[in-house]
Amino acid sequence: MYITNELFIQILAAFLFMMGMLIVVQRRNTIMVLMGIELMLNAANLSMVGFSHYLSQIDGQVQVFFTITIAAAESAVGLSILINLFRNFGSSKTGEASILRG
């Protein structure tokens, strides 16, 4: 069976997205959850670049630049939340942060 480059890129993007989703669902460590979210965003970026190359348009590649910018901001906010969780609760596990303080 012959697989074209476009199909291989989409299969790889789907595999990376599923790996990221598996990490987000299974792990309780906040750092691992953030890494899984970043992996899913990068898989979506790979898929957009693959489709834009297949369609010979630059729209998907331009969209990837915006997505990378949003992902960087999301990482900064996520890491700051993680630092505050660790300071307040002494742990970076997601289950221990469910207590709301007023």
PyMOL commands that place a pseudoatom at each C-alpha (Angstrom):
pseudoatom trace, name=CA, resn=MET, resi=1, chain=A, elem=C, hetatm=0, pos=[0.000, 0.000, 0.000]
pseudoatom trace, name=CA, resn=TYR, resi=2, chain=A, elem=C, hetatm=0, pos=[1.411, 3.361, -1.044]
pseudoatom trace, name=CA, resn=ILE, resi=3, chain=A, elem=C, hetatm=0, pos=[0.884, 6.293, 1.317]
pseudoatom trace, name=CA, resn=THR, resi=4, chain=A, elem=C, hetatm=0, pos=[1.304, 9.806, -0.058]
pseudoatom trace, name=CA, resn=ASN, resi=5, chain=A, elem=C, hetatm=0, pos=[3.075, 12.538, 1.862]
pseudoatom trace, name=CA, resn=GLU, resi=6, chain=A, elem=C, hetatm=0, pos=[-0.165, 14.402, 2.571]
pseudoatom trace, name=CA, resn=LEU, resi=7, chain=A, elem=C, hetatm=0, pos=[-1.827, 11.305, 3.990]
pseudoatom trace, name=CA, resn=PHE, resi=8, chain=A, elem=C, hetatm=0, pos=[1.242, 10.499, 6.087]
pseudoatom trace, name=CA, resn=ILE, resi=9, chain=A, elem=C, hetatm=0, pos=[1.249, 14.015, 7.542]
pseudoatom trace, name=CA, resn=GLN, resi=10, chain=A, elem=C, hetatm=0, pos=[-2.435, 13.764, 8.472]
pseudoatom trace, name=CA, resn=ILE, resi=11, chain=A, elem=C, hetatm=0, pos=[-1.958, 10.316, 10.029]
pseudoatom trace, name=CA, resn=LEU, resi=12, chain=A, elem=C, hetatm=0, pos=[1.014, 11.628, 12.014]
pseudoatom trace, name=CA, resn=ALA, resi=13, chain=A, elem=C, hetatm=0, pos=[-0.996, 14.661, 13.161]
pseudoatom trace, name=CA, resn=ALA, resi=14, chain=A, elem=C, hetatm=0, pos=[-3.884, 12.426, 14.255]
pseudoatom trace, name=CA, resn=PHE, resi=15, chain=A, elem=C, hetatm=0, pos=[-1.479, 10.146, 16.143]
pseudoatom trace, name=CA, resn=LEU, resi=16, chain=A, elem=C, hetatm=0, pos=[0.154, 13.103, 17.912]
pseudoatom trace, name=CA, resn=PHE, resi=17, chain=A, elem=C, hetatm=0, pos=[-3.254, 14.537, 18.795]
pseudoatom trace, name=CA, resn=MET, resi=18, chain=A, elem=C, hetatm=0, pos=[-4.398, 11.228, 20.261]
pseudoatom trace, name=CA, resn=MET, resi=19, chain=A, elem=C, hetatm=0, pos=[-1.166, 10.929, 22.251]
pseudoatom trace, name=CA, resn=GLY, resi=20, chain=A, elem=C, hetatm=0, pos=[-1.722, 14.422, 23.662]
pseudoatom trace, name=CA, resn=MET, resi=21, chain=A, elem=C, hetatm=0, pos=[-5.318, 13.624, 24.552]
pseudoatom trace, name=CA, resn=LEU, resi=22, chain=A, elem=C, hetatm=0, pos=[-4.220, 10.410, 26.246]
pseudoatom trace, name=CA, resn=ILE, resi=23, chain=A, elem=C, hetatm=0, pos=[-1.693, 12.350, 28.320]
pseudoatom trace, name=CA, resn=VAL, resi=24, chain=A, elem=C, hetatm=0, pos=[-4.311, 14.936, 29.332]
pseudoatom trace, name=CA, resn=VAL, resi=25, chain=A, elem=C, hetatm=0, pos=[-6.848, 12.287, 30.336]
pseudoatom trace, name=CA, resn=GLN, resi=26, chain=A, elem=C, hetatm=0, pos=[-4.538, 9.888, 32.172]
pseudoatom trace, name=CA, resn=ARG, resi=27, chain=A, elem=C, hetatm=0, pos=[-2.023, 12.081, 33.981]
pseudoatom trace, name=CA, resn=ARG, resi=28, chain=A, elem=C, hetatm=0, pos=[-2.709, 13.892, 37.239]
pseudoatom trace, name=CA, resn=ASN, resi=29, chain=A, elem=C, hetatm=0, pos=[0.423, 16.022, 37.188]
pseudoatom trace, name=CA, resn=THR, resi=30, chain=A, elem=C, hetatm=0, pos=[-0.302, 19.543, 35.984]
pseudoatom trace, name=CA, resn=ILE, resi=31, chain=A, elem=C, hetatm=0, pos=[2.969, 19.815, 34.061]
pseudoatom trace, name=CA, resn=MET, resi=32, chain=A, elem=C, hetatm=0, pos=[2.148, 16.662, 32.107]
pseudoatom trace, name=CA, resn=VAL, resi=33, chain=A, elem=C, hetatm=0, pos=[-1.347, 17.981, 31.364]
pseudoatom trace, name=CA, resn=LEU, resi=34, chain=A, elem=C, hetatm=0, pos=[0.146, 21.209, 29.996]
pseudoatom trace, name=CA, resn=MET, resi=35, chain=A, elem=C, hetatm=0, pos=[2.573, 19.195, 27.876]
pseudoatom trace, name=CA, resn=GLY, resi=36, chain=A, elem=C, hetatm=0, pos=[-0.326, 17.126, 26.516]
pseudoatom trace, name=CA, resn=ILE, resi=37, chain=A, elem=C, hetatm=0, pos=[-2.230, 20.278, 25.579]
pseudoatom trace, name=CA, resn=GLU, resi=38, chain=A, elem=C, hetatm=0, pos=[0.833, 21.637, 23.795]
pseudoatom trace, name=CA, resn=LEU, resi=39, chain=A, elem=C, hetatm=0, pos=[1.209, 18.343, 21.925]
pseudoatom trace, name=CA, resn=MET, resi=40, chain=A, elem=C, hetatm=0, pos=[-2.411, 18.580, 20.771]
pseudoatom trace, name=CA, resn=LEU, resi=41, chain=A, elem=C, hetatm=0, pos=[-1.895, 22.162, 19.584]
pseudoatom trace, name=CA, resn=ASN, resi=42, chain=A, elem=C, hetatm=0, pos=[1.225, 21.157, 17.668]
pseudoatom trace, name=CA, resn=ALA, resi=43, chain=A, elem=C, hetatm=0, pos=[-0.668, 18.279, 16.055]
pseudoatom trace, name=CA, resn=ALA, resi=44, chain=A, elem=C, hetatm=0, pos=[-3.346, 20.721, 14.919]
pseudoatom trace, name=CA, resn=ASN, resi=45, chain=A, elem=C, hetatm=0, pos=[-0.619, 22.992, 13.539]
pseudoatom trace, name=CA, resn=LEU, resi=46, chain=A, elem=C, hetatm=0, pos=[0.920, 20.098, 11.630]
pseudoatom trace, name=CA, resn=SER, resi=47, chain=A, elem=C, hetatm=0, pos=[-2.464, 19.229, 10.170]
pseudoatom trace, name=CA, resn=MET, resi=48, chain=A, elem=C, hetatm=0, pos=[-3.084, 22.826, 9.083]
pseudoatom trace, name=CA, resn=VAL, resi=49, chain=A, elem=C, hetatm=0, pos=[0.320, 23.068, 7.415]
pseudoatom trace, name=CA, resn=GLY, resi=50, chain=A, elem=C, hetatm=0, pos=[-0.274, 19.742, 5.668]
pseudoatom trace, name=CA, resn=PHE, resi=51, chain=A, elem=C, hetatm=0, pos=[-3.650, 20.818, 4.318]
pseudoatom trace, name=CA, resn=SER, resi=52, chain=A, elem=C, hetatm=0, pos=[-2.360, 24.203, 3.205]
pseudoatom trace, name=CA, resn=HIS, resi=53, chain=A, elem=C, hetatm=0, pos=[0.516, 22.533, 1.357]
pseudoatom trace, name=CA, resn=TYR, resi=54, chain=A, elem=C, hetatm=0, pos=[-1.893, 20.077, -0.273]
pseudoatom trace, name=CA, resn=LEU, resi=55, chain=A, elem=C, hetatm=0, pos=[-4.226, 22.876, -1.390]
pseudoatom trace, name=CA, resn=SER, resi=56, chain=A, elem=C, hetatm=0, pos=[-1.312, 25.146, -2.432]
pseudoatom trace, name=CA, resn=GLN, resi=57, chain=A, elem=C, hetatm=0, pos=[-2.580, 27.969, -0.247]
pseudoatom trace, name=CA, resn=ILE, resi=58, chain=A, elem=C, hetatm=0, pos=[-0.794, 29.892, 2.452]
pseudoatom trace, name=CA, resn=ASP, resi=59, chain=A, elem=C, hetatm=0, pos=[-3.806, 30.435, 4.731]
pseudoatom trace, name=CA, resn=GLY, resi=60, chain=A, elem=C, hetatm=0, pos=[-3.061, 27.428, 6.933]
pseudoatom trace, name=CA, resn=GLN, resi=61, chain=A, elem=C, hetatm=0, pos=[0.543, 28.441, 7.406]
pseudoatom trace, name=CA, resn=VAL, resi=62, chain=A, elem=C, hetatm=0, pos=[-0.476, 31.955, 8.422]
pseudoatom trace, name=CA, resn=GLN, resi=63, chain=A, elem=C, hetatm=0, pos=[-2.991, 30.477, 10.863]
pseudoatom trace, name=CA, resn=VAL, resi=64, chain=A, elem=C, hetatm=0, pos=[-0.212, 28.409, 12.428]
pseudoatom trace, name=CA, resn=PHE, resi=65, chain=A, elem=C, hetatm=0, pos=[1.693, 31.588, 13.352]
pseudoatom trace, name=CA, resn=PHE, resi=66, chain=A, elem=C, hetatm=0, pos=[-1.348, 32.851, 15.256]
pseudoatom trace, name=CA, resn=THR, resi=67, chain=A, elem=C, hetatm=0, pos=[-1.813, 29.473, 16.922]
pseudoatom trace, name=CA, resn=ILE, resi=68, chain=A, elem=C, hetatm=0, pos=[1.823, 29.386, 18.054]
pseudoatom trace, name=CA, resn=THR, resi=69, chain=A, elem=C, hetatm=0, pos=[1.405, 32.866, 19.550]
pseudoatom trace, name=CA, resn=ILE, resi=70, chain=A, elem=C, hetatm=0, pos=[-1.728, 31.818, 21.426]
pseudoatom trace, name=CA, resn=ALA, resi=71, chain=A, elem=C, hetatm=0, pos=[0.014, 28.626, 22.601]
pseudoatom trace, name=CA, resn=ALA, resi=72, chain=A, elem=C, hetatm=0, pos=[2.910, 30.644, 24.000]
pseudoatom trace, name=CA, resn=ALA, resi=73, chain=A, elem=C, hetatm=0, pos=[0.515, 32.866, 25.940]
pseudoatom trace, name=CA, resn=GLU, resi=74, chain=A, elem=C, hetatm=0, pos=[-1.389, 29.791, 27.129]
pseudoatom trace, name=CA, resn=SER, resi=75, chain=A, elem=C, hetatm=0, pos=[1.840, 28.204, 28.352]
pseudoatom trace, name=CA, resn=ALA, resi=76, chain=A, elem=C, hetatm=0, pos=[2.803, 31.331, 30.274]
pseudoatom trace, name=CA, resn=VAL, resi=77, chain=A, elem=C, hetatm=0, pos=[-0.604, 31.536, 31.961]
pseudoatom trace, name=CA, resn=GLY, resi=78, chain=A, elem=C, hetatm=0, pos=[-0.615, 27.798, 32.665]
pseudoatom trace, name=CA, resn=LEU, resi=79, chain=A, elem=C, hetatm=0, pos=[2.827, 27.866, 34.245]
pseudoatom trace, name=CA, resn=SER, resi=80, chain=A, elem=C, hetatm=0, pos=[1.897, 30.849, 36.411]
pseudoatom trace, name=CA, resn=ILE, resi=81, chain=A, elem=C, hetatm=0, pos=[-1.221, 28.995, 37.589]
pseudoatom trace, name=CA, resn=LEU, resi=82, chain=A, elem=C, hetatm=0, pos=[0.955, 25.953, 38.280]
pseudoatom trace, name=CA, resn=ILE, resi=83, chain=A, elem=C, hetatm=0, pos=[3.359, 28.011, 40.391]
pseudoatom trace, name=CA, resn=ASN, resi=84, chain=A, elem=C, hetatm=0, pos=[0.463, 29.448, 42.407]
pseudoatom trace, name=CA, resn=LEU, resi=85, chain=A, elem=C, hetatm=0, pos=[-1.019, 25.968, 42.901]
pseudoatom trace, name=CA, resn=PHE, resi=86, chain=A, elem=C, hetatm=0, pos=[2.305, 24.676, 44.147]
pseudoatom trace, name=CA, resn=ARG, resi=87, chain=A, elem=C, hetatm=0, pos=[2.692, 27.614, 46.539]
pseudoatom trace, name=CA, resn=ASN, resi=88, chain=A, elem=C, hetatm=0, pos=[-0.835, 27.274, 47.946]
pseudoatom trace, name=CA, resn=PHE, resi=89, chain=A, elem=C, hetatm=0, pos=[-1.253, 23.492, 48.048]
pseudoatom trace, name=CA, resn=GLY, resi=90, chain=A, elem=C, hetatm=0, pos=[2.326, 22.206, 48.093]
pseudoatom trace, name=CA, resn=SER, resi=91, chain=A, elem=C, hetatm=0, pos=[1.703, 19.866, 45.176]
pseudoatom trace, name=CA, resn=SER, resi=92, chain=A, elem=C, hetatm=0, pos=[1.248, 20.048, 41.421]
pseudoatom trace, name=CA, resn=LYS, resi=93, chain=A, elem=C, hetatm=0, pos=[-1.390, 17.317, 41.173]
pseudoatom trace, name=CA, resn=THR, resi=94, chain=A, elem=C, hetatm=0, pos=[-4.693, 18.295, 39.588]
pseudoatom trace, name=CA, resn=GLY, resi=95, chain=A, elem=C, hetatm=0, pos=[-6.906, 16.502, 42.116]
pseudoatom trace, name=CA, resn=GLU, resi=96, chain=A, elem=C, hetatm=0, pos=[-5.557, 18.409, 45.087]
pseudoatom trace, name=CA, resn=ALA, resi=97, chain=A, elem=C, hetatm=0, pos=[-6.408, 21.778, 43.576]
pseudoatom trace, name=CA, resn=SER, resi=98, chain=A, elem=C, hetatm=0, pos=[-10.163, 21.185, 43.603]
pseudoatom trace, name=CA, resn=ILE, resi=99, chain=A, elem=C, hetatm=0, pos=[-10.613, 22.893, 46.970]
pseudoatom trace, name=CA, resn=LEU, resi=100, chain=A, elem=C, hetatm=0, pos=[-11.866, 26.447, 46.500]
pseudoatom trace, name=CA, resn=ARG, resi=101, chain=A, elem=C, hetatm=0, pos=[-10.880, 29.063, 49.027]
pseudoatom trace, name=CA, resn=GLY, resi=102, chain=A, elem=C, hetatm=0, pos=[-12.703, 32.341, 49.474]
for i in range(1, 102): cmd.bond("trace and resi %d" % i, "trace and resi %d" % (i + 1))
show_as sticks, trace
zoom trace
